Amino acid sequence: MTEQDKAEFATALAELYVKRRQEWWSAIDRVQKIRAAIKEYSQAFLLQQDRIKQIATAKWDQLVEVIELLPADIKEATMREVARIE
């Protein structure tokens, strides 16, 4: 990979990282709003809440694992780009 390729890859990965983290927080926020709005839960409702959190958590965990496996220079560039995007 050229330095330009690494930089472009790090930028794209950083954008995905931020997107997945926002999705994760959004899922958590949705669940909290649902819980606040409804006091009595049915079993099906609880399972749906858990599924929302599980999907968001799985996406987040997978991306974090990928970033941890990257070569140090790409990982560093990705995390700098994440900080810049935020």
C-alpha atoms as one frame of an Amber mdcrd trajectory, in Angstrom:
protein
   0.000   0.000   0.000   1.195   3.472  -0.771   1.038   6.188   1.867  -1.895
   7.717  -0.018  -3.714   4.356   0.005  -3.079   4.015   3.743  -4.365   7.528
   4.385  -7.518   6.922   2.334  -8.089   3.586   4.052  -7.595   5.155   7.491
 -10.050   7.938   6.632 -12.701   5.512   5.402 -12.212   3.276   8.417 -12.403
   6.229  10.799 -15.678   7.346   9.238 -17.077   3.834   9.654 -15.815   3.744
  13.256 -17.614   6.984  14.110 -20.767   5.845  12.275 -20.907   2.526  14.130
 -20.317   4.210  17.487 -23.132   6.680  16.734 -25.404   3.770  15.779 -24.521
   2.064  19.042 -25.305   5.150  21.135 -28.451   5.740  19.116 -29.615   2.183
  19.851 -28.942   2.690  23.553 -30.835   6.012  23.489 -33.803   4.428  21.708
 -34.013   1.677  24.291 -33.863   4.185  27.138 -36.625   6.289  25.554 -38.778
   3.205  25.060 -38.280   2.158  28.669 -39.148   5.647  29.898 -42.320   5.780
  27.808 -43.671   2.359  28.731 -43.846   1.134  32.303 -45.128  -2.372  31.759
 -43.149  -4.592  29.419 -44.262  -7.738  27.695 -41.752 -10.525  27.079 -41.748
  -9.804  23.344 -41.007  -6.149  23.964 -38.054  -6.989  26.206 -36.680  -9.369
  23.586 -36.920  -6.653  20.923 -34.999  -4.224  23.126 -32.283  -6.793  23.695
 -32.073  -7.499  19.966 -31.613  -3.800  19.145 -28.740  -3.583  21.637 -27.206
  -6.878  20.506 -27.069  -5.827  16.847 -25.512  -2.456  17.605 -23.035  -3.996
  20.044 -22.015  -6.694  17.567 -21.308  -4.146  14.826 -19.316  -1.992  17.239
 -17.329  -4.924  18.650 -16.438  -6.208  15.180 -15.122  -2.851  14.066 -13.082
  -2.391  17.241 -11.560  -5.846  16.697 -10.648  -4.982  13.106  -8.965  -1.767
  14.168  -6.996  -3.588  16.869  -5.621  -5.983  14.234  -4.420  -3.250  11.878
  -0.746  -2.433  11.458   0.297   0.273  13.925   0.638   3.034  11.336  -2.833
   2.467   9.865  -4.376   2.072  13.324  -2.768   5.327  14.454  -3.902   7.169
  11.335  -7.423   5.799  11.778  -7.669   6.924  15.395  -6.298  10.392  14.537
  -8.953  10.641  11.845 -11.628   9.540  14.349 -10.519  12.317  16.702 -10.658
  14.826  13.838 -14.152  13.734  12.742 -15.542  13.978  16.246
